Amino acid sequence: MSPDPEADLERLRAIAMALPKAAEKISHGQTAFYIEKGKIFAWFWHDHHHDGCTAVMVKTSGIEEQEMLIEIDPDLYYKPAYPGR
C-alpha cells in the first residue's frame, strides 16, 4: 500500500482532469475518472476490499495488451481480481 494515497490520488487527478471533457465521480466506492456518456477510463483504488494495494486501473485495448504489460513488468502491472477483464 502507498504510504500517502492522498498524494497519489492528487497526482492522478491532475493528469486525468487535464484531458478534454474529463470528469470525476465515485464508482464502487473508489474515485473514477470518465469522459462524456459516463465512460470510465481510470480508477484510483486504495485498499479496495482490504486487498492491501494502491493502484491506478486503466482500460487497455484488450486482453492481449493487458497480458503483454503484465509480462513486460509484473512488478508494475497486475490483473485485478474482478474488474480485470
GIWO-V733645 format. One line per field, one symbol per residue. phi: phi as a letter, one per 40 degrees, with the letter a starting at -180 (. if undefined). psi: psi as a letter, one per 40 degrees, with the letter a starting at -180 (. if undefined). Layout:
BEGIN
phi: ???
psi: ???
END
This chain:
BEGIN
phi: .ccaccccccccdcccccccgcabacbfgbcbbabdggccbabbbbfcffcgbbabbbcbcicccdccccccaccbbabcdbccc
psi: iiegddddddddddddeeiheiiiihhfeihihiaieehheiihhhfhffeeihihhiiieaddddddddddgeediihiddee.
END
